Amino acid sequence: MQSDIATKAMLAAREAAAAAGEVIRHYWHRGVEVELKSDATPVTIADREAEQAIRQILQAALPEAAIYGEEFGLEGKQGGLLWLVDPLDGTKSFVRRTPFFSTQIALMDGDELVLGVSSAPIYGETMWASVGGGAWLDGERVKVADTSAISQASISTGNVKTLTADVRWDALGQLIRDSNRIRGYGDFCHYHLLARGSLDLVIESDVNILDIAALVMIVREAGGVFTDLDGGPITLNTRSVLAGTPAIHAQALERLCLSSTWPEY
């Protein structure tokens, strides 16, 4: 992607995230009614209005780019530039008055993620990153920790319901026993902590690309490694996460991969 387009895209993504934040703060203070989607997940007027605000800004900045959003689906043709938008990731937290929710905006160029913005308006921080441009927290460049031993590692798990029924569950238990401490920050929060060196490994088994696309960019540009639980690349179909410092990610992946090999009879 050309540098002038990349610059325009980042400015638009940050502006769009800020606009969504204004919508979200309005409804956070006012309160909202909750509806259930067909998959039984909650949605509110804040989700919808925030995405509309985001789309308006992104479309004006890059009319040639398609947009795939959580609430209004795909608009435009895939194959070129594609915005990935979750206007209010963590709606369950939002409706329960817990500030662990965020706006997630990422841009793909073909199959490659090229920028991401993660804005948590009530929690009070915004992170962004672009290919080769580093990762930033409210204007300050950040990087992952240099933790290299599992015994010193801080691990956070998000949604791991599927993993509880997986052959790798016992391996995760052993990994936790061998670590320094375990937390469950979830949503955007543990990825922000990882990118700024306050955490060493994040594990999730139940996500979608709109939840994590921007965070992939942020963690990678902060010097971390971000794959699925099998060590595979992040794609539009990704459903799991293993993200961490280079050394801790490698050790965790080895343990999980070994445990996923069924015995031969």
Secondary structure as UniProt FT lines:
FT   HELIX           3..30
FT   STRAND          35..36
FT   TURN            38..39
FT   STRAND          42..43
FT   HELIX           45..61
FT   TURN            63..64
FT   STRAND          66..69
FT   TURN            70..72
FT   STRAND          73..75
FT   TURN            78..79
FT   STRAND          81..89
FT   HELIX           91..95
FT   TURN            96..97
FT   STRAND          102..109
FT   TURN            110..111
FT   STRAND          112..120
FT   TURN            121..124
FT   STRAND          125..130
FT   TURN            131..133
FT   STRAND          134..137
FT   TURN            138..139
FT   STRAND          140..142
FT   HELIX           150..152
FT   STRAND          154..157
FT   HELIX           162..165
FT   TURN            167..168
FT   HELIX           169..178
FT   STRAND          181..183
FT   HELIX           187..195
FT   TURN            196..197
FT   STRAND          201..204
FT   HELIX           209..221
FT   TURN            222..223
FT   STRAND          225..227
FT   TURN            229..230
FT   TURN            236..237
FT   STRAND          241..244
FT   HELIX           246..259
//
